[in-house]
């Protein structure tokens, strides 16, 4: 049957024979009372932490996970005959948690929206497979990510799986060089991620929907994205870029070369904000890592950068002249609003880069250039109108001053006669 089959059978037996509580039970006061009085922090700390957990809030007690009889005041509470298992073995933890979390009918009473396939996912994950197939008890289990006793819902900022804390939770193992040494896995992922635009979106801008570890790798079914489908992972958010890339020549070439799609140009954990400097053959351009001006790819890269730079330059020129006109007091709000279409075209052209054809970028850029040209003309016209008004005002002032001077002369002549 093999190790996995035996473990799965064991899990099924555990699930079938372990009595699931018919309803939430009150906290096991006898367990807590003894553990707090024993004077050993190893026993007292779990009892203290559990009081603030989501399980305690829902009315569950110690026996719900550890078994035993909470009504007994002494060691009799920990009678194996009454189902007491004490501290579950690491191979046992997922089975203990899944007694409730894999039961849809039971979970519906407490959180109908919560998924009940966590154990199924975990068994297919890198963590679960190593634990069950190889007996590697150093891999992550439920309690490593969610903690054992101080479990809180992901929406709670104090939770170990809150978006702001997920990276540190994963990093508690994956940034530990000694722990990862046996797996030949890099340990700089956490450090790189905290330099990324994704982390900045989460931590600085407060966008909790921005990606963290489990968004890309999965949570219970955690696994490294494969080279051939890393674009599908990124494409969950970056839909337009992913569709363009999938249809491009690079999609197949990157797979043939064994390079991981999007990460080839954008990195994986240290993803920085994309900029036009990445494009072309200049200093810092990622295209220059594979292409030169004397090959077709280099020519395309240079052409892409040329169209992007042209549109950006024309937009900046139009924006500058309209801003000058506005500061001079001219009404150009409509022209400025219409110019925003050129900025939109620039964004579309930058996305179209992922098709890796000059034609795709040119199509978007040309539309933006037409809008920018119109905006620039409106700015020029506004400044010409301003000059015309100023000249007209100057002429009017001269005429008025001449009239005033004439009146003064006339008044003085009349005064002399009198």
PLY file of the C-alpha trace (Angstrom):
ply
format ascii 1.0
element vertex 418
property float x
property float y
property float z
element edge 417
property int vertex1
property int vertex2
end_header
0.00 0.00 0.00
2.90 2.33 0.67
3.45 5.04 3.27
1.02 7.55 1.78
-1.76 4.98 1.47
-1.25 3.86 5.03
-1.31 7.43 6.32
-4.45 8.25 4.33
-6.16 5.14 5.67
-5.05 6.07 9.18
-6.46 9.56 8.66
-9.79 8.14 7.49
-9.95 5.88 10.52
-9.19 8.83 12.79
-11.84 10.92 11.10
-14.38 8.10 11.31
-13.77 7.13 14.92
-12.97 10.51 16.53
-16.21 12.00 17.85
-16.87 15.42 16.36
-18.57 17.67 18.93
-22.29 17.94 18.32
-22.04 21.56 19.35
-19.40 23.94 20.59
-18.41 23.12 24.14
-17.51 25.67 26.81
-13.80 26.13 27.50
-12.29 23.33 29.57
-11.94 25.18 32.84
-10.27 22.24 34.64
-7.54 22.08 31.97
-6.91 25.81 32.10
-6.96 25.95 35.89
-4.29 23.27 36.26
-2.09 24.54 33.45
-2.09 28.06 34.87
-1.20 26.85 38.36
1.50 24.32 37.47
4.22 26.97 37.31
5.65 25.82 33.98
5.45 28.34 31.14
5.43 25.52 28.61
2.05 24.50 30.01
0.75 27.87 31.16
1.39 29.84 27.94
-0.95 27.74 25.75
-3.72 28.13 28.31
-3.26 31.92 28.34
-3.11 32.19 24.56
-6.15 30.04 23.94
-8.48 32.42 25.76
-8.02 35.00 22.97
-8.35 32.54 20.09
-11.19 32.23 17.59
-11.91 28.72 18.87
-12.43 29.93 22.42
-14.64 32.72 21.10
-16.82 30.10 19.39
-17.11 28.11 22.61
-14.63 25.29 22.01
-12.36 24.01 24.77
-9.13 22.08 25.11
-10.76 18.65 24.74
-12.02 19.55 21.27
-8.48 19.04 19.96
-6.66 17.16 22.71
-9.43 14.84 23.80
-9.88 13.75 27.43
-12.49 14.71 30.00
-12.63 18.35 31.06
-14.97 17.54 33.91
-12.23 15.69 35.79
-10.06 17.84 38.03
-6.90 15.75 38.15
-4.81 13.50 35.96
-7.97 11.51 35.25
-8.83 14.25 32.73
-5.98 12.96 30.58
-7.12 9.35 30.36
-6.36 7.85 26.90
-9.46 5.72 27.36
-11.43 8.94 27.16
-9.79 9.96 23.90
-6.91 11.94 25.32
-4.00 12.26 22.88
-2.08 15.10 24.49
0.20 16.89 22.06
-0.52 15.53 18.56
2.41 14.21 16.54
3.27 16.40 13.55
1.83 13.79 11.20
-1.34 13.84 13.29
-1.91 17.62 13.35
-3.60 17.98 9.97
-5.90 15.06 10.78
-6.89 16.60 14.12
-7.67 19.96 12.51
-9.56 18.37 9.62
-11.98 16.57 11.94
-13.92 19.82 11.99
-12.50 21.75 9.06
-13.26 18.99 6.53
-16.84 18.56 7.72
-19.02 20.88 5.62
-22.13 20.31 7.72
-20.31 21.05 10.95
-18.44 24.11 9.63
-21.60 25.60 8.19
-22.80 26.24 11.73
-19.84 28.50 12.46
-18.57 29.90 9.16
-20.57 28.86 6.07
-18.14 30.68 3.76
-15.07 28.77 4.93
-13.71 26.16 2.54
-13.56 22.57 3.78
-10.92 21.20 1.37
-7.87 22.36 3.31
-6.72 18.81 4.11
-7.13 17.73 0.48
-5.04 20.69 -0.63
-2.44 20.15 2.05
-1.93 16.52 1.02
-1.07 17.71 -2.51
1.25 20.50 -1.35
5.03 20.36 -1.13
4.69 20.43 2.64
2.07 17.71 2.83
3.75 15.38 0.35
7.09 15.57 2.13
5.41 14.90 5.46
3.30 11.99 4.26
5.54 10.44 1.60
8.95 11.00 3.17
8.08 11.30 6.84
9.77 14.72 6.96
8.38 16.20 10.17
10.27 19.47 9.74
7.87 20.78 7.08
5.06 23.18 7.86
1.82 21.88 9.35
-1.39 23.69 10.32
0.02 24.76 13.67
3.18 26.27 12.15
1.24 28.76 10.05
-1.86 29.34 12.17
-0.15 28.80 15.55
-1.43 26.10 17.88
-3.47 27.98 20.47
-3.64 31.70 19.57
-5.50 31.15 16.29
-7.25 34.22 14.95
-9.19 34.80 11.72
-7.16 36.13 8.74
-9.03 39.44 8.94
-7.61 40.10 12.42
-4.40 42.20 12.17
-2.97 40.09 15.02
-3.44 36.87 13.06
-0.35 35.07 11.81
-2.06 34.78 8.40
-3.24 38.39 8.10
-1.93 39.81 4.78
0.54 42.02 6.63
1.92 39.01 8.52
1.89 36.20 5.95
5.38 36.97 4.65
6.88 36.87 8.14
4.98 33.67 8.93
6.38 31.95 5.83
9.75 33.57 6.48
9.96 32.06 9.94
11.01 28.89 8.12
12.04 30.03 4.66
14.37 32.76 5.91
16.03 30.38 8.36
19.27 29.29 6.66
19.86 26.43 9.10
16.36 25.05 8.65
16.48 25.34 4.85
20.00 23.94 4.48
18.77 20.37 4.05
16.39 21.41 1.24
18.84 23.43 -0.86
16.32 26.29 -0.95
17.38 29.98 -1.03
16.59 31.93 2.11
16.48 35.46 0.70
12.84 35.40 -0.42
11.56 37.39 2.57
14.30 40.00 2.24
13.65 40.36 -1.50
9.88 40.49 -1.10
10.13 43.33 1.42
11.94 45.39 -1.22
9.22 44.76 -3.81
6.42 46.94 -5.11
3.98 44.28 -3.88
5.09 44.67 -0.26
4.99 48.45 -0.61
1.39 48.23 -1.80
0.48 46.06 1.21
2.46 47.74 3.96
2.62 51.41 2.91
-0.49 51.96 0.82
-2.61 49.54 2.83
-3.78 47.56 -0.20
-4.42 44.18 1.42
-5.38 42.71 -1.97
-1.83 43.12 -3.25
0.06 39.82 -3.52
1.84 38.17 -0.65
3.30 34.62 -0.45
0.06 32.63 -0.47
-1.43 34.59 -3.38
1.26 33.26 -5.71
2.21 29.95 -4.09
-1.12 28.94 -2.61
-1.73 28.48 1.09
-2.79 24.94 2.03
-1.75 23.63 -1.39
1.50 25.59 -1.43
3.85 24.77 -4.28
6.40 26.66 -6.40
4.90 27.89 -9.69
6.25 25.90 -12.64
8.26 27.56 -15.38
5.56 26.96 -17.99
2.72 28.47 -15.97
4.24 31.21 -13.83
2.59 33.63 -16.26
-0.79 32.25 -15.26
0.01 33.07 -11.65
0.95 36.67 -12.46
-1.98 36.83 -14.87
-4.47 36.48 -12.03
-3.87 40.19 -11.44
-2.05 41.37 -14.57
-4.63 40.06 -17.02
-3.88 42.23 -20.08
-0.11 41.70 -19.89
-0.55 37.95 -19.42
-2.82 37.61 -22.47
-0.38 39.54 -24.64
2.60 37.58 -23.36
0.89 34.22 -23.90
0.44 35.04 -27.60
3.98 36.35 -28.01
7.07 34.57 -29.30
8.71 34.89 -25.89
6.14 32.65 -24.20
7.39 29.54 -25.98
11.03 30.64 -26.12
11.20 31.17 -22.37
9.81 27.67 -21.73
12.30 26.15 -24.18
15.13 28.02 -22.45
13.92 26.96 -19.03
13.38 30.53 -17.85
10.32 31.41 -15.74
8.22 33.70 -17.93
7.36 36.98 -16.22
10.09 36.49 -13.60
12.75 36.54 -16.31
12.30 40.29 -16.69
10.51 41.28 -13.48
12.09 38.94 -10.89
9.89 36.79 -8.67
10.08 38.00 -5.07
11.94 41.30 -5.60
9.40 42.62 -8.10
10.04 46.34 -8.55
7.73 48.87 -10.16
8.01 48.53 -13.93
9.54 51.51 -15.73
10.39 52.50 -19.29
14.07 52.15 -18.40
13.58 48.36 -18.46
12.80 48.59 -22.17
15.26 48.92 -25.05
19.00 48.43 -25.10
20.20 51.19 -22.80
21.78 50.89 -19.38
19.55 48.95 -17.03
17.31 47.65 -19.82
16.36 44.00 -19.33
16.11 43.46 -23.10
19.86 44.09 -23.35
20.48 40.97 -21.30
19.60 38.82 -24.32
19.55 41.15 -27.32
21.87 43.55 -29.15
21.16 46.18 -31.77
22.48 43.94 -34.55
19.83 41.23 -34.02
16.11 41.28 -34.78
15.12 41.20 -31.12
17.37 44.17 -30.42
15.82 46.15 -33.25
12.35 45.41 -31.90
13.39 46.39 -28.36
14.82 49.69 -29.62
11.66 50.30 -31.67
9.42 49.68 -28.68
11.39 52.12 -26.54
11.38 54.72 -29.32
7.55 54.71 -29.59
7.10 54.83 -25.83
9.59 57.70 -25.44
7.99 59.61 -28.32
4.52 59.40 -26.81
5.76 60.30 -23.33
7.68 63.29 -24.72
4.68 64.58 -26.69
2.41 64.13 -23.71
4.81 66.00 -21.42
5.12 68.81 -23.97
1.35 69.19 -24.29
0.85 68.97 -20.53
3.52 71.62 -19.92
2.01 74.17 -22.31
-1.51 73.64 -20.97
-0.22 74.03 -17.42
1.51 77.27 -18.43
-1.73 78.55 -19.94
-3.70 77.57 -16.85
-1.29 79.36 -14.53
-1.59 82.42 -16.71
-5.30 82.44 -16.03
-6.60 80.84 -19.24
-9.49 78.38 -19.18
-8.05 75.08 -20.48
-9.77 72.53 -18.22
-11.50 70.82 -21.14
-8.21 70.52 -23.03
-6.50 69.09 -19.96
-9.30 66.55 -19.53
-9.00 65.46 -23.15
-5.20 65.19 -22.79
-5.71 62.50 -20.13
-6.59 60.25 -23.07
-2.95 60.46 -24.14
-1.89 59.32 -20.68
-4.28 56.39 -20.96
-2.79 55.57 -24.36
0.68 55.61 -22.81
-0.42 53.06 -20.19
-1.92 50.88 -22.93
1.24 51.17 -25.01
3.36 50.15 -22.02
1.14 47.10 -21.53
1.32 46.31 -25.26
5.08 45.92 -24.87
4.33 42.37 -23.65
3.30 41.44 -27.20
6.93 42.19 -28.19
5.98 43.69 -31.56
6.44 47.28 -32.65
3.05 47.20 -34.39
1.18 46.47 -31.14
2.85 49.38 -29.34
2.58 51.71 -32.35
-1.18 51.15 -32.55
-1.69 52.41 -28.99
1.00 55.08 -29.19
-0.32 56.64 -32.41
-3.73 57.18 -30.82
-2.05 58.93 -27.89
0.16 61.04 -30.18
-2.92 62.39 -31.98
-4.48 63.39 -28.66
-1.22 64.96 -27.44
-0.85 66.96 -30.68
-4.37 68.32 -30.29
-3.70 69.19 -26.66
-0.51 71.01 -27.61
-2.37 73.02 -30.28
-5.00 73.97 -27.71
-2.24 75.15 -25.39
-0.59 77.19 -28.14
-3.95 78.73 -29.05
-4.64 79.60 -25.43
-1.28 81.38 -25.10
-1.85 83.22 -28.39
-5.24 84.33 -27.12
-3.54 85.47 -23.95
-1.04 87.55 -25.95
-3.83 89.00 -28.06
-5.73 90.01 -24.94
-2.63 91.53 -23.43
-1.95 93.54 -26.58
-5.57 94.62 -26.71
-5.37 95.63 -23.09
-2.19 97.59 -23.74
-3.79 99.44 -26.66
-6.87 100.12 -24.55
-4.73 101.49 -21.74
-2.88 103.77 -24.16
-6.15 105.07 -25.58
-7.59 105.61 -22.11
-4.46 107.41 -20.98
-4.56 109.56 -24.12
-8.19 110.46 -23.45
-7.40 111.25 -19.84
-4.49 113.41 -20.96
-6.71 115.21 -23.44
-9.32 115.85 -20.78
-6.69 117.22 -18.44
-5.45 119.62 -21.14
-8.98 120.69 -21.98
-9.84 121.28 -18.31
-6.74 123.43 -17.85
-7.62 125.49 -20.95
-11.06 126.11 -19.59
-9.64 127.11 -16.24
-7.37 129.72 -17.88
-10.31 131.32 -19.69
-12.20 131.70 -16.47
0 1
1 2
2 3
3 4
4 5
5 6
6 7
7 8
8 9
9 10
10 11
11 12
12 13
13 14
14 15
15 16
16 17
17 18
18 19
19 20
20 21
21 22
22 23
23 24
24 25
25 26
26 27
27 28
28 29
29 30
30 31
31 32
32 33
33 34
34 35
35 36
36 37
37 38
38 39
39 40
40 41
41 42
42 43
43 44
44 45
45 46
46 47
47 48
48 49
49 50
50 51
51 52
52 53
53 54
54 55
55 56
56 57
57 58
58 59
59 60
60 61
61 62
62 63
63 64
64 65
65 66
66 67
67 68
68 69
69 70
70 71
71 72
72 73
73 74
74 75
75 76
76 77
77 78
78 79
79 80
80 81
81 82
82 83
83 84
84 85
85 86
86 87
87 88
88 89
89 90
90 91
91 92
92 93
93 94
94 95
95 96
96 97
97 98
98 99
99 100
100 101
101 102
102 103
103 104
104 105
105 106
106 107
107 108
108 109
109 110
110 111
111 112
112 113
113 114
114 115
115 116
116 117
117 118
118 119
119 120
120 121
121 122
122 123
123 124
124 125
125 126
126 127
127 128
128 129
129 130
130 131
131 132
132 133
133 134
134 135
135 136
136 137
137 138
138 139
139 140
140 141
141 142
142 143
143 144
144 145
145 146
146 147
147 148
148 149
149 150
150 151
151 152
152 153
153 154
154 155
155 156
156 157
157 158
158 159
159 160
160 161
161 162
162 163
163 164
164 165
165 166
166 167
167 168
168 169
169 170
170 171
171 172
172 173
173 174
174 175
175 176
176 177
177 178
178 179
179 180
180 181
181 182
182 183
183 184
184 185
185 186
186 187
187 188
188 189
189 190
190 191
191 192
192 193
193 194
194 195
195 196
196 197
197 198
198 199
199 200
200 201
201 202
202 203
203 204
204 205
205 206
206 207
207 208
208 209
209 210
210 211
211 212
212 213
213 214
214 215
215 216
216 217
217 218
218 219
219 220
220 221
221 222
222 223
223 224
224 225
225 226
226 227
227 228
228 229
229 230
230 231
231 232
232 233
233 234
234 235
235 236
236 237
237 238
238 239
239 240
240 241
241 242
242 243
243 244
244 245
245 246
246 247
247 248
248 249
249 250
250 251
251 252
252 253
253 254
254 255
255 256
256 257
257 258
258 259
259 260
260 261
261 262
262 263
263 264
264 265
265 266
266 267
267 268
268 269
269 270
270 271
271 272
272 273
273 274
274 275
275 276
276 277
277 278
278 279
279 280
280 281
281 282
282 283
283 284
284 285
285 286
286 287
287 288
288 289
289 290
290 291
291 292
292 293
293 294
294 295
295 296
296 297
297 298
298 299
299 300
300 301
301 302
302 303
303 304
304 305
305 306
306 307
307 308
308 309
309 310
310 311
311 312
312 313
313 314
314 315
315 316
316 317
317 318
318 319
319 320
320 321
321 322
322 323
323 324
324 325
325 326
326 327
327 328
328 329
329 330
330 331
331 332
332 333
333 334
334 335
335 336
336 337
337 338
338 339
339 340
340 341
341 342
342 343
343 344
344 345
345 346
346 347
347 348
348 349
349 350
350 351
351 352
352 353
353 354
354 355
355 356
356 357
357 358
358 359
359 360
360 361
361 362
362 363
363 364
364 365
365 366
366 367
367 368
368 369
369 370
370 371
371 372
372 373
373 374
374 375
375 376
376 377
377 378
378 379
379 380
380 381
381 382
382 383
383 384
384 385
385 386
386 387
387 388
388 389
389 390
390 391
391 392
392 393
393 394
394 395
395 396
396 397
397 398
398 399
399 400
400 401
401 402
402 403
403 404
404 405
405 406
406 407
407 408
408 409
409 410
410 411
411 412
412 413
413 414
414 415
415 416
416 417
